[in-house]
Amino acid sequence: MQPSSPPSDSFPDRLRAAREYRGLSQGQLAEKAGLQPSAISHFETGARKPSFDNLRLLADTLDVTTDYLLGRVAEFKALAGADTLHRHYNALQDADRKFADDLITHLASKASKKR
Amino acid sequence: MKSTANHYAHGALAAEQLVKSWGLALPIDPFAIAAEFKITVAAKPASHPGVSGMLVRVGNEFAIAYATHIDNEPFQRFSVAHELGHYFLPGHPEAVFDARGIHESRAQFTSKDRYEMEADGFAAGLLMPRHLFFPALERAGQGLAAVESLADLCKTSLHATAIRLAQCTRDPAAIVVSSGSRIDHCFMSEVLKAVNGIDWLHKREAVPRSTPTFTFNQDAENVRRATRIEDTSNLQDWFGGRRRIAIDEDVIGLGTYGKTLTVLYNINMPEPEEEEDEAALVESWTPRFRR
């Protein structure tokens, strides 16, 4: 099976789609999100890569999920699975997995309350 | 492809820009920054070591978990600052995914270390931003005493602070971290790196036998009990070359970390002209014989 395009490659297109759906210009979105005016055009051309903080700010401003902007789900408000980012992934012990699972449950309940 | 050092510097710079834009003062509180950005911070139970920290995302919600098995505030602050690096640094969302978006495969991501180096640099730059660290360094003096006073000011470990000092100082200085007879790593200040006719110290090299650090490391109790000494040694003993210049050497055991921190400073390199004058003088003394 041919792998689909990497999620990070989808970000410029997803950002543009969500922005246009909300009827915002690049400048208007930048202003609403508190980013520099040129940031959105850099994101949409792929010249600049977003941080998680940028993704969250843009997602909240556009009322979509970061999962949508990352190309992990097809609908604006849908959620994909959780991410955990840390060193030595293979060395993650059971106790860490359990702790991460509890955090994920906590965050998921926060996320669902907001929707 | 950027080198490892550049990834670190890139991360540090990004953090320093944020600290400036937020107008923060020392000590920087990574817990307060997380709270400001509505990132849940959770202490992992001290009962198991596991990973030092992790960043977790569900939808638009984020959390940082940090290890507490090492009962040391500076270590925990650094762990949280490192995870904030993953949150604030551009491009890090990519580190979570492999080319097919399956996150279990991430461990095979080839440039994964790049993100870790960037996050380490971010942590150092966040807790010890150059624009605040440098003026404090100017006031702190030299040697281990300076490292200690800066660590106290920044609430950072002696180890992390010493590395930052070597990166920021305008003096010729070096810090060496060793275990037993081996050098784990060495950071030389930019000025010292620029000195001609000396060798750079490297990882896994032996601690030179004639130095106070070598003698110190002969007794493991010195390390465990965090013994502290102020001594002198010689530029040539550490860095080779032809100049025997007396330098100061402060040494401290890093306790349960099991390593020794050495600060080499007060390295008064002669000016190039002085060396030339000296060479000319030696030349004038050297008897000449007719062929």
Interface residues (C-beta under 8 A of the other chain):
Chain A: P3 S4 P6 P7 S8 R48 K49 P50 S51 F52 D53 N54 L55 R56 A59 D60 T65 T66 D67 L70 G71 R72 L79 G81 A82 D83 T84 L85 H86 R87 H88 Y89 N90 A91 L92 Q93 A95 D96 F99 A100 L103 I104 H106 L107 A108 K110 A111 K114
Chain B: F37 T40 A42 K44 P45 S47 H48 G50 V51 S52 G53 M54 L55 V56 R57 V58 G59 N60 E61 F62 A63 A65 E83 H86 Y87 F88 L89 P90 G91 H92 P93 E94 A95 V96 F97 D98 A99 R100 G101 H103 R106 A107 E116
